[in-house]
Amino acid sequence: MEFCIISPIAGLERYATLSKTHLLLPQLDHISGYREFYQKCQKTGDFLILDNGAYEGCHDWYHLVKCIEIYKPNVVALPDYMLQDWDKTVAEATRFLDRYYDQFPWVKWMFIPQAKPNDIMGWVFGLEVMMRDERVSWIGLARVLTYAITSDPMMRVSCARTIQRMWPHIKLHALGMSKGSVEELNALRAMTHVNSIDSNAPVWRGWMGYKFDRNVQDWAEIPVDYNCPIPPNNDYILHNLEVVGVDVSCLRPGIDPQQQAVSSS
């Protein structure tokens, strides 16, 4: 399973390049350096998954289309509405496919089932409806499955297992780590059809001085500042990336973060 490393702009060259699979956030397209970095990744053959921005409250589908044109991603997340009626997401995703499927023939389309809190059956209904649409070849497993739609911290693992059994041709992407759970991460990694997971936690939490350890649940909720300067010490970041299975050996031999950032620009 590939780990998509999400980082503030100043750390993209240093940290995001440790993976060849990336999750792009359309709401960051306007920030200087973001577009240039991921366009370079696309040209060198990296695998790009374009998120839709809905988790952050962005429902600008016109901008999503513009980002498809700009980045030419391999996979695109269809519109979804977090923790709203399951059929609202199904209807919007279907409308989007009807309008843009033929316009972007190289794209693989990811459906992200949604439902209201505590409505796991609604989530299942939405999934089943969209699995009848042959244009969908990826499913995105949102982390709200583990703490809002249900209270089961391993629900994404259970859903991935069911999807793997019923629709073996479908690939899966886990959208974000669930409250920093390495246990869930490792269980998802053990499944052959879970292609990737993304998270800003390893880099951003390390940036703020937090490490993946037994106190991970006590982390303060600090929104990512994508414009902040690179920190003077990256030991916590490297520790966190190693914990989630990223090889950081190329950054271990005492390289100064500031020098690395300058040489990579």
N, C-alpha and C positions, 0 to 999 in steps of 0.2 A: 504494500500500500504506500502510495506517495504522500508526502507531507507538504502541503502548500504553505510556505512561510510568508506570513503577512508582517510587514515591517514599516515603521516610519520611513519617509523618503530618504533620509540621510543614511539609513542602514540597508537599503535595497541591494546595492552592489556587494556589500559585505555578507549579508545574511540570506537574502532571497535567492541568490545564485547558488546556494548549497543544494537547491532542488531544481529539477528540470520540469516540474509541474507547478503551475501557479494559479491562484484564484485572483482575478482582477475585480476591483471595486469601481463601478462606473462613477460613483460620486466623488472619486479622487482624480478623475481625468483632468480637472482644471489645475491641479497643483503642479508647479514647475518641476520637471524631472520625472514625473510619474509616467506620462505617456511615452516619453523617449526611452525609458528603461524597458518597458514591456513591449514596445515595438521592436527593440533590439532582441529581446528574448524570442519573439515570434520569428524574426529573420534567421536566428540561429537554430531554429527547430524545436524550441521548447514547447511543451503542451500547455495551452492556455484555456482556462475555464473562466468565462465571463459571468460574474454574479449579476443579479438584477437590481441590487441596492435596496430591496424591500425590507430587509431586516433593520436597516438604518432609517426606515420610514420614507424612502424615496420611491415614488411610483411614476416616475417620468419615463414612460415606455418609449417616447420619441428619442430621448437621450440614449436609452439602451440600444436602439437601432443604430444611432450614430456611432456608438462604441463598437458595435459589430463591424461596421465599415472601417473604423480606425484600426482596430487590433486584429481583425480576422481570426478570432478565437476558434479553437477546436470544438468546444462545448459552450452552450449558452443556457443559462437558467431562465426558464420561462417566468412570466409574471406570477407573483403569488401575494397573498394578503395574510400576514402572520396573525394567527389566532382569531381569524374570522371564519364565517361559514365555509365549509368545505366546497360547496358548489360555486361560490364566488370565485375562488381560485381556479377551479376547473373551467368555468365559463371564460375567464380572462385569458387563461393559457391557451384555450382552444381558439379564441378570436385572434390571438397573436400568431399562432401557427397558420391559421387560414390566410392571414395577411402577408406573412413574411417567409413562410417555409420555402417557397420556390425562389425567393429572392436571394437566399443564402444557401445554395445547395451543398456547400462543404461542411456546414454546421451540423453537429449532433445536438439534439435538444433535450434538456433536463427539466423534468417536471418535479416541483416541490409540493407534495401534498400538505394541506393545512386543514385546520379545524379549530373550533372554539375550545377553550379550556375544558378538560375532562371529557372531551368528545372523541374518544379513540375510534368509535364506530364511524363517525363522520370522516375521519382521516382515512380509514380503510375504504369507505365508499368512494372517496375522491381518487384514491390510488387505483381501485378496480376500474373506474370509468376511464381513466386516462391510459390504462394498460390495453384498452381496446383500440387505441389510436397508434397505428404503426409508425407514426412520425416521431414518437417518443422513444428514445433508446437509453436514456439515463434517468435515474431517480435521485433527487437530493433529499437527504435525511436531515431535517432541521433539528437543532438541539432542543427546541421547545417540546419535542416529543418526550423528553426525559424529565421535565419539571413543570410543564403547564398542561399539555394535552393529556399526559399521565404523570404520575409521581414515581415512575420506575426508572432509576438511573441507567438501566441496561435495555430500555425499550428499543433504542435504535438497533441494538444487536439482534433482538428478537425479530424486529421488522425486516432487517437485512437477511436474516436466515429464511424467513417466509418468502421474501421476494426472490431470493436465490433458488428456492425450491420450485416456485410457481412460474417464474419468468426467468429462466436461466440465461437468456440473451441480454438481459438488462444489466447495465453497469451502475454502480452506486458511488455517490460522493457524500461524505458526512460534512455538513455545514457547521463548522466550529467545533471546538472541544466542549464537552458538557461540564462546565464548572471545573475545568482543569483535571478531569478524571483520566488518569493514565490507565486505570483498570479498564474503562470502556474503550479507550484507544487501542489497547492491546487485543481486546476481544474483537474489535472491528478489523484489526490488522490480520487476524487469523482467518478471515473469511475471504475466499478467492474473488468474489464479485464486488468487494468494496475496493474501488480503484484508488480513492484518495480521500484525504481529510484536510481541512484548512483551519488555521487558527492564528490570531495575533498574540496569543498568550505567551508562548515561549520567549519571543523577542521583547514584546512590550512589558511583560511582567518583570523580566530580567532588567530591562531598561530602567524600571522603577525601583529595582532593588529587591525583587521577590524571587524566590526559588521554588521549583516544584519539590515539595516535601509533604510531610504529613499535615502541615497547617495550610495547605492550599485553599481550603474552604474559607479561611479567614482573610483572604486577600481583599483589600479595599477595591471597590468598583471605580476605577479611574479610566475615563474615556481616553482612547488613543489620540495623542496629538501627533498627527502625521507630519507636521512641520518642525518638530523639535530637533535640536542638534544631537548628534551621536554622543552617547555618554562616554566619560573618560575611561571607565572600566567595564569590560564586557564579560567578566567571569561568570556572572549569574546567567547571562544570555546563553553562553556556550553550555553551561550546565543544563539549562532548560531544554535546549535543542537536543542535547545528547539523551535526555530522559525520554523524549518523544521519538527517538530513533533516527535522528539526523546525524550524519557523519560530519563532525566539525574538526577533524584532525588537521585540515589545511590551515585552520586558524589558531592552532594551539602553540606554534613555536615562537611565542613572545612577540607577535606583530602588534604594533601600536595602532589602535583603532583610527586615530586621526590620520596617520600616514597612509593606512590602507584605504580610507575614504578618499583621500586626495589622489592617490595613485590610480584608483578605479574610476575617477570622474573624467 
